[in-house]
């Protein structure tokens, strides 16, 4: 072989190795970050604990796992008492697999990307003191619900918003809705 042919072969081998190495490095460094898939939520449980009296629970359980909120899947255990404050806690579950998964833990870990929004319609309830994320923006897994002294009937809509990188504390704000459930809520009114 002539010197020029050997040089050409070496150049091709070196070029091939360089291209292979470059592709390998780029494929490792350019891997996109794993995207955070939307949480699968099949159950929403809101526990309302007064300082005195009976605990009230609001439950949505997606029995047929169709991700559609059907009124028959919503259960409210009792009326709220007028003129009372309730410590509220929200629990989210995924019961679609073989084992129950507590989605609330995931939402808490990603608190800076989530917010619970509360919309009260005609029910005499104010919702305050939402727990906060590390940036001091509201999260809302826990809150305080205070009823007026008047008897009323209405609804409370609880919406979990997913706001990665755009959370400002405003509701609904930017982002996507992970879940939205409207509960009938009565203050001192028979169910």
VENVENRA-V109049 format. One record per helix or strand of 3 or more residues. SS is the DSSP state (hx for helix, st for strand). FROM is the first residue (numbers start at 1). TO is the last residue. If there is no record, write none. Layout:
BEGIN
SS FROM TO
SS FROM TO
END
This chain:
BEGIN
hx 3 29
st 43 50
st 56 61
hx 71 73
st 74 76
st 85 94
hx 103 109
hx 111 113
st 114 121
st 125 128
st 142 147
st 152 162
st 176 187
END
